[in-house]
């Protein structure tokens, strides 16, 4: 497992979340090291009552353990993480998912895993929640439109699922398919994309420890506007590569035809790694604005190669021309 070394420039843990939460969390994390961690709903309710990271009343909390794969960056406030989204199945404006995703029915929910695997199966969402120990990982997330967040996701490495379905030697890629139900998703009436939404990864990308099968954020089950009840998160790629509300995962031999690559191949390549040296045809990718921190008049921060995960993932692309394999 990769071990993250803290820098002297990293914020202290007490600076990452409000102090009252940090003080309650300290005991939780100490217990987590012994494999005993679980969030206390009553304690967290009291801690966040007056803070902008507060979770919705009554949202279920998930048992988590801390992860060495987290960045030490300050997490983006909960209200921004859940209120400023791209989820075109519910509309193209940033506030549409929060406004319209309430119609999404997340129970019952199953995810079919099929294709080039020795053990195809259909997972119930409760099976996925128990498949492996859940970790909280604060990941940098970068949108192709030029904004970013730091989000405390909850889940486990997608490699845990891969191991259980046993891909065959013909499995070279993994295809992720999102729910497409117009009765629940008003954005499907738009022709901006062909539905269902499809994304894909090379199998070595999917098996990387950073690729997260994601079931929650900020200690709670995934909000509907953030891809409930299960999504993929690939932190070194632009956000549209991280498919939401998954209903099918297929292991395939040929590179999948993905939604944005089909819609605008000059703008959205299959790999879509965060690369400040490769501009989008309509704007630069050299800088970004952190939602919840960077004001409109504040100078934008430099975009990091592979979104800051170069040390962990650059070897996946050794020998490739990343200006062509964008």
WOTA-V899742 format. One record per run of one state. SS is the DSSP state (h for helix, s for strand, l for the rest). FROM is the first residue (numbers start at 1). TO is the last residue. If there is no record, write none. Layout:
# WOTA-V899742
[[SS,FROM,TO] [SS,FROM,TO]]
This chain:
# WOTA-V899742
[[l,1,12] [h,13,16] [l,17,18] [h,19,32] [l,33,40] [h,41,48] [l,49,60] [s,61,61] [l,62,64] [s,65,66] [l,67,77] [h,78,83] [l,84,87] [h,88,90] [l,91,95] [h,96,103] [l,104,109] [s,110,115] [l,116,116] [s,117,117] [l,118,120] [s,121,124] [h,125,130] [l,131,134] [s,135,142] [l,143,146] [s,147,157] [l,158,158] [h,159,165] [l,166,166] [s,167,167] [l,168,172] [s,173,178] [l,179,185] [h,186,189] [l,190,197] [s,198,202] [h,203,206] [l,207,211] [s,212,217] [l,218,219] [s,220,221] [l,222,223] [h,224,226] [l,227,230] [s,231,233] [l,234,236] [s,237,238] [h,239,241] [l,242,245] [s,246,252] [l,253,258] [h,259,263] [l,264,272] [s,273,273] [l,274,279] [s,280,280] [l,281,282] [s,283,283] [l,284,286] [s,287,290] [l,291,300] [s,301,302] [l,303,304] [h,305,308] [l,309,309] [h,310,317] [l,318,326]]
